[in-house]
Amino acid sequence: MMTYYILIGGIALISWLVSSRLKSKFKHYSKVHLRNGMSGAEIAQKMLDDHGIRDVKVISTPGMLTDHYNPKNKTVNLSEGVYSQRNASAAAVAAHEVGHAVQHAQAYEWLTMRSKLVPVVSVTSGMSTWIVFGGLMLGAAAGVGFGFYIAVAGLVMMGLATVFSFITLPVEYDASNRALAWLKQKNMVSQEEYAGAEDALKWAARTYLVAALGALASLVYWAFQVFGGRD
């Protein structure tokens, strides 16, 4: 178990460092005001209009970095700062979230796969580690008995969460690429503003990369614990 705690601790530290860097980047680029004077909400609405998407609403949501696209009710949810602010960070986030709306409208395959996994992963991800551990406690380490099958079931759940994390990567990177391409093609931002938006989105993507690698490392560790003791 000590190895597991060291592994989780290391991943948590890296995740914290990347998250802190992300917040620092967004704070820095929030001082780079847009020459066009548009707010995040206005940027989002224009990108939707330019892609011919008329059935998606742009709304404000409480919190910081709580921005997301909800495919169920077709809303681009922008945090309070992004919704009303007129800077490079707001432009980057707003365009990125609309990127997800564009993916949805165009039936982007990775987003479709991710959406199908959401109901399952939302239920199983939180309990998978406990199920694996419980199975080991029941004797799964010896490779025999009911406990082993419980642990394997937990691994399957953990595996689904890991697959979900890796499917999320192309979804997020593609949304950022769509956002940056639109900002540049429509001349929405200056060269300095574009560089800030690009850097901010790059750090945002790294948070998903760290999460995916962490999920994989945890899955591999528990798989060794379950199968390592078998003949």
Stockholm file with secondary structure:
# STOCKHOLM 1.0

chainA/1-231         MMTYYILIGGIALISWLVSSRLKSKFKHYSKVHLRNGMSGAEIAQKMLDDHGIRDVKVISTPGMLTDHYNPKNKTVNLSEGVYSQRNASAAAVAAHEVGHAVQHAQAYEWLTMRSKLVPVVSVTSGMSTWIVFGGLMLGAAAGVGFGFYIAVAGLVMMGLATVFSFITLPVEYDASNRALAWLKQKNMVSQEEYAGAEDALKWAARTYLVAALGALASLVYWAFQVFGGRD
#=GR chainA/1-231 SS CHHHHHHHHHHHHHHHHHHHHHHHHHHHHTTSBCTTCCCHHHHHHHHHHHTTCCSCEEEEESSSSCCEEETTTTEEEEEHHHHHCCBHHHHHHHHHHHHHHHHHHTTCHHHHHHHHHHHHHHHHTTTHHHHHHHHHHTTGGGTCSHHHHHHHHHHHHHHHHHHHHHHHHHHHHHHHHHHHHHHHHTTCSCHHHHHHHHHHHHHHHHHHHHHHHHHHHHHHHHHHHHHTTCC
#=GC SS_cons         CHHHHHHHHHHHHHHHHHHHHHHHHHHHHTTSBCTTCCCHHHHHHHHHHHTTCCSCEEEEESSSSCCEEETTTTEEEEEHHHHHCCBHHHHHHHHHHHHHHHHHHTTCHHHHHHHHHHHHHHHHTTTHHHHHHHHHHTTGGGTCSHHHHHHHHHHHHHHHHHHHHHHHHHHHHHHHHHHHHHHHHTTCSCHHHHHHHHHHHHHHHHHHHHHHHHHHHHHHHHHHHHHTTCC
//
